[in-house]
Amino acid sequence: MGPESRLIEGAEKDNRWDELFVSNRAVVLAGELCQILLVKCDEPRLVISPPQTSLYAPAGKPFGLMCKGEAQDAEDGAFTNMEWINPRGEVIPEGTPGVKEYGLDSLKLSFVNPKTDDSGTYKCAALYGNTKTLEVNTTLTFYDDIKFEDCEAIQNLIVGKKGMISCRPVGNPQPSINWEKNKQRVRSERVAVTPAGIEISSVTPEDEGLYTVEAFVPATGTNKYKNITVNVLTPPRIIELPEEFIAIQGEEYTITCGADGSQPLTYSWFDPQLRDLSSVDGFKVEEGLLTIYRMERNAGGDYMCKVSNPAGNDEATFRLEVQVRPNIVQLDNLTREENKVAEMECRAEGVPRPVLSIRKDNSYQPLQDGQDERIVVEELEEGDFSILRLRINNLKRSDDGLYFCKASNAAGDVEKAGHIEVQFKPDMNLTPTTSVKAWSANPANLSCIAEANPNATLTWKFQNELIEPNDERYRIYGGVSYGSLLVLTDKKTQYEIFGMYTCEAKNALGENSINIYLEEATEPGQVTQIVFDKVTSTTITFRLMGPGNTGGLPITHYIMKYRNANEPEEASILVEWAKDMPYILSNLKPRAKYHFSVAARNVVGEGPWKNADYIMPEETVPEPPTIITEQETISNFPDRFEVRWEVPNDNGEPITQFEVRYFKVERGIKGWSQVDKAVERQIRNWESNPSYELIGLHPDTYYKIEIRATNKIGNSLPESVVIRTRAGEVNDGHTSMLDEDIPLWATVFDKVSYLWEITRKGARRFGGGRACVKEVSTANNGKVKSELRSPTSPDQLPPPDKLSNYEEKPKHEVDNLAFENSRPADLIIDENFKNKSPKGSKTSIGKSSPV
């Protein structure tokens, strides 16, 4: 485009031709044009601006031409009768549109809204010096500018279908058209370019992209572009929707409708009445989810999900089935007499129809027809109701209680309780006792229980004579089904109170009675025999034969007084033992004669004393130690083991040392046999329960350990145990376990086990947890002596010449602080509790007091 064309375009935009053509720039252009056309500018002439013989201007837009007279040294007003003539030869009148003078030598032609019909050759004419006629022509073409019709900026195609990308460029002259996709010329067998756009025979996803249509008019040089974004859409397809949906009345549910296809997808839900559920109360539609807040019983039917997008829509239906939980509408409460008939009916409704069963309280098995010849179970249907009838013939008292009817269907289960009350005459079998003992001035309580329905009224008789409420010998409590008669035994010197009492019960269905005998209890008789069961130099274990007459009440305790026969009666020590506990005395003196007295006690009091004397054996070797370790215990280590034991009874002479002897053994048909030389160690220092650690042992090996106690008389019999070391390796004092590591807790557990073994073996040794025995003697300045061990019988000791029957080996003293042990809590002696044990106590509490 030349500078003149650009000038025209600028003029079109500014629409200010007056200023444009009087500017110096116009004169310069005219001079340039003269030079280009080799025109002699010194001759008078008419010049049209823009200076082209053919001009193009868009129709509908303001446009103007200027005609000017030019002559060298011309005076103002030299050009006259200037006019513009249209293509039809008509002089164009003055006006707008029309012509207008600019000074004396210029005439402007203006078009306000030119049409294509205004195109043609326009002529400007004038007289120069009123004599010379001058003319100049220009051909003016008004054209329609390029427009894009039916050309949306975003267009959608549907995959698999015939498609059209619409855009029609129009203009006058008609423009040439070119299509590009993603800056590449459109070429495809499926694509046809038409004046209206691009036709696609079958749309594929590859057709998506940015399309550009170009319109070009060569004559005018007009060139325009239009961008179109093309989306290839996939129609929706429902891929997730249940064929059938089962719901329960009253619950909230959310149903999912899932679809694929191009976004955006729009979901709609419709009920069996084809109502749009997005505007119905009780429903919520959110994308592909339909929420029903509360399922109604009549909400069943066919529901439709519809999915839409710009490419189309799809729809599908599902069947909604509403189930109703069972509801038991009837279950009777019955009251019937014993041996009569009870008929209970359970009625229930629900969808689907519920199945009924009935069970008795405390039983999880339903009652079945014919399971008992008295029971009949019948199932019926009536309209929408399921009915179950239970008939019980010949009612028993055990039939009384709650009966649970259960109704079940696919929606759930429900239970309801009904009651069968069985009425019966009084039954006295729950009366706790028919024999009551009384003594001294302690009141006797006679209780009577009458099981009855309805409740029974009670009355009391003594020796078949009615007891009146104001009788001073008695206090009457209760009186309806349960009663208590308090007999004041302190009246026995005034009245007869011991004998037969009768409790009578009566209700509307009958009466019953029971006899209760009140007898007088006394202190027990004398102990039959005192047996010296097991005796050592310092201890005696007794076996006491109870009295033939217990006084009508059980023996609760035995009381013993004992003293050295050389001491006065006031020096006697009193010991009390609960019945059936070990009867043991300790800390006695060897070779001393003791005097023993024993009496039996019941809750009434103590019986007469039974006496016996006994001379204690002389001092002897100690009792064997009690090893706490269990047989065949496995050590926690492969090369060492710690053995523990209890200090035994010294039998009159203090223990001076313990001998520990151990050696490897193997198990054979006849038992354990020694396989190497024994190692012996002596322990002369210990506290509480002593222990000794065996070291230098072999892994995974059995060892037999023997322990003897020694006093100045000699050695005890040995106590032995077989243990096994753990498998492992021993390297320079460091051990590694082959079978398993020993965690920290195992060591702690080992110590705890030790304490437990002491307690358990102590309890076993002392007769299974006997009560502590306290012995207080004034001859000993009130010092408390306690003995918690039961010694072995003397008949288990070997003759003196066989007490040291082991070969003496070189011995080494071992100082060993024993693992500390507390006395078991249930064996602790309360030194502040003296002289008295409460009557009727069920706990054996040792006591001592000077007598």
Buried (B, 14 or more C-beta within 10 A) or exposed (E): EEEBBEBBEEBBEEEEBEEBBBEEEBBEBBEEBBEEEEEEBEEBBBBBBBBBEEBBBBBBBBBBBBBBBBBEEBEEEBBEEBBBBBBEEEEBEEEEBBBBEBEEBBBBBBBBEBEBEBBEEBBBBBBBEEEEEBEBEBBBBBBBBBEBEEBEEEBBBBBBBEBBBBBBBBBBBEBEBBBBBEEEEBEEEBBEBEEBBBBBEEBBEEBBBEBBBBBBBEEBEBEBBBEBEBBBBBBBEBEEBEEEBBBBBEBEBEBEBBBBBBEEBEBBBBBBEEEEBBEBEEBBBEEBBBBBEEBEEEBBEEBBBBBBBBBBBBBBBBBBBBBBBBEBEBBBEBEBBBEEBBBBBBBBBBBEBBBBBBBBEEEEEBBEEEEEEEBBBEEEEEEEBBBBBBBBBEBEEEBBBEBBBBBBBEBBEBBBEBBBBBBBBBBBEEBEEBEBBBBEEBEBEBBBBBBBBBBBBBBBBBEEEEBEEEBEBBBBEEBBBBBBBBBBBEBBEEEEBBEEBBBBBBBEBBBBBBBBBBEBBBBBBBBEEBEEBBBBBBBBBBEBEBBEEBBBBEBBBBBBBBBBEEBEEEBBBBBBBBBEBBBBBBEBEBEBEBBBBBBBBBBBBBBEBBEBEBEBBEBBBBBBBBBBBEEEBEBBBBBBBBBBBBBBBBBBBEBEBBBBBBBBBEEEEEEEEEEEEBBBBBBBEBEBBBBBEBEEBEBBBBBBBBBBBBBEBBBBBBBBBBBBBBBBEBEEEEBEBEEEEBEEEEEEEBEEBBBEBBBEBBBEBBBEBBBBBBBBBBBEEEEBBBBBBBBBBBEEBEEEEEBEEBEEEEEEEBEBEBBEBEBBEEBEBEEEEBEEBEEEEEEBBBBBBBB
